[in-house]
Amino acid sequence: MTGDAPHTAPRQTPDELPGDDGLGDRVPFLARLEKPDRAALLALGSELDFAPRAVLLRQREPSSHVLFVLRGWTKVTAAAANGYEALLALRGPGDVIGESAALTGRTRSATVTALEDVRAVAVHRERFTAFLTGRPAVSFALLGLTSDRTRAADRRRLEFASMTVRERFATLLLDLARTHGRTTGEGVELSVPLSKQELAGSVGASREAVQRLLKELRERDVVRTGRRELVIVRPDVLRRIARAETTE
């Protein structure tokens, strides 16, 4: 495979944070393709620009197209009938979104929202599926991506099943810091604006529980928070909490 997919370079992360485990689900779809396949696929669609907080895809709407992200980051969220909303994933440069609904013909299973200025290529569903039929290598790459994402989600569910909410929340913050953190004078700032409700949904907790945990962490000067801003000051403490160690 070639390594020249547009804007697929990973973000730099601080050395003091837990190391990346090299999981395949972190490799975006476009980076898995050979250059000719990637160019041919993107040539099927048209580029679209989305402003921060714009909705790219909406949950329960019919599927008409697939999006390939060229620049910027998005959040994938799903809401239950009672209004409970969970953050499912973050998708950025090189990622494909909306492919599941396109392949199954079902409605969208989640909402995708821009976290910053986003540029993506939209490919009509019929063009996308026809392209997969004629390019087995691309089909296998998409199958591999789906498998990697499923395996990562299963592993996380298994890990979370044995953790308390406090431990799950610490693990989530460390994961976000590793994948979307930038070093500042105060600590490691999360570069994705997420609400308390979205953080709560990610760890299977209530918004009130997350508020209490953040209050505790602020009082211990482990994190600092502002309006949709969060800076991790003491990642070492979060690591100990995530590992359920009592000597903090």
CORDACOR-V635743 format. One record per pair of residues at least 12 apart in sequence whose ideal C-beta (glycine too) atoms are under 8 Angstrom apart, sorted by the first residue. I is the first residue (numbers start at 1). J is the second residue. Records with the same first field share a line. If there is no record, write none. Layout:
BEGIN
I=J + J
END
This chain:
BEGIN
1=31 + 32 + 33 + 34
2=34 + 35
3=31
4=35
5=28 + 30 + 31 + 33 + 38 + 94
6=30 + 70 + 71 + 93 + 94
7=70 + 71 + 93 + 94
8=28 + 30 + 31 + 93 + 94
10=26
11=179 + 180 + 181 + 182 + 191
12=182
13=177 + 178 + 179 + 181
14=177 + 181 + 183 + 188 + 235
16=235 + 236
17=174 + 177 + 178 + 181 + 188 + 235
18=174 + 178 + 239
19=178
20=178
23=148 + 152
24=144 + 145 + 148
25=145 + 148 + 149 + 151 + 152
26=179
27=145 + 148
28=69 + 92 + 93 + 94 + 95 + 96
29=68 + 94 + 95 + 96 + 141 + 142 + 145
30=42 + 68 + 94 + 95 + 96
31=94
32=141 + 144 + 145
33=137 + 138 + 141
34=137
37=135 + 137 + 138
40=131 + 135
41=68 + 123 + 131 + 135 + 138
42=68 + 121 + 123
44=123 + 124 + 127 + 128 + 131
45=65 + 68 + 121 + 122 + 123 + 124 + 127
46=121 + 122
47=70 + 119 + 120 + 121 + 122
48=67 + 119 + 120 + 121 + 122
49=117 + 118 + 119
50=72 + 114 + 117 + 118 + 119 + 120
51=114 + 117
52=114 + 115 + 116 + 117
53=113 + 114
54=113 + 114 + 118
55=111 + 112 + 113 + 114
56=74 + 97 + 112 + 113 + 114 + 118 + 120
57=97 + 98 + 108 + 110 + 111 + 112
58=108 + 111
59=77 + 78 + 79 + 107 + 108 + 109 + 110 + 111
60=107 + 108
61=107 + 108
62=107 + 108
63=98 + 101 + 102 + 105 + 106 + 107 + 108 + 125
64=124 + 125
65=98 + 102 + 122 + 123 + 124 + 125 + 128
66=96 + 97 + 98 + 99 + 102 + 122 + 123 + 125 + 128
67=96 + 97 + 98 + 112 + 120 + 121 + 122 + 123
68=94 + 95 + 96 + 120 + 121 + 123
69=91 + 92 + 93 + 94 + 95 + 96 + 97 + 118 + 119 + 120
70=93 + 119 + 120 + 121
71=93 + 117 + 118 + 119
72=92 + 93 + 114 + 115 + 116 + 117 + 118 + 119
73=90 + 91 + 92 + 93 + 114 + 115 + 116 + 118 + 180 + 191 + 192
74=90 + 91 + 92 + 97 + 112 + 113 + 114 + 115 + 118
75=87 + 89 + 90 + 91 + 112 + 113 + 115 + 192 + 194 + 198
76=88 + 89 + 90 + 91 + 97 + 110 + 111 + 112
77=110 + 111 + 113 + 198 + 201
78=109 + 110 + 111
79=111
84=201
85=197 + 198 + 201
86=198 + 201 + 202
87=194 + 198 + 199 + 201 + 202
88=110
90=115 + 179 + 180 + 192
91=112
96=142 + 145
97=112 + 120
98=112
99=128 + 142
100=146
102=125 + 128 + 129
103=129
115=192 + 193
159=171
160=203 + 204
163=242 + 244
164=244
165=203 + 204 + 205 + 209 + 213
166=213 + 241
167=241 + 242 + 243 + 244
168=203 + 204 + 205
169=199 + 203 + 205 + 210 + 213
170=238 + 239 + 241 + 242
171=242
172=199 + 202 + 203
173=190 + 223 + 230 + 232 + 238
174=235 + 238 + 239 + 242
176=190 + 192 + 194
177=190 + 232 + 235
180=192
181=232
184=231
186=224 + 231 + 233
187=223 + 224 + 231 + 232 + 233 + 234 + 235
188=231 + 232 + 235
189=229 + 230 + 231 + 232
190=229 + 230 + 231 + 232
193=228 + 229
194=228 + 230
195=228
196=210 + 211 + 214
220=234 + 237
221=233 + 234
222=234 + 237 + 238
END
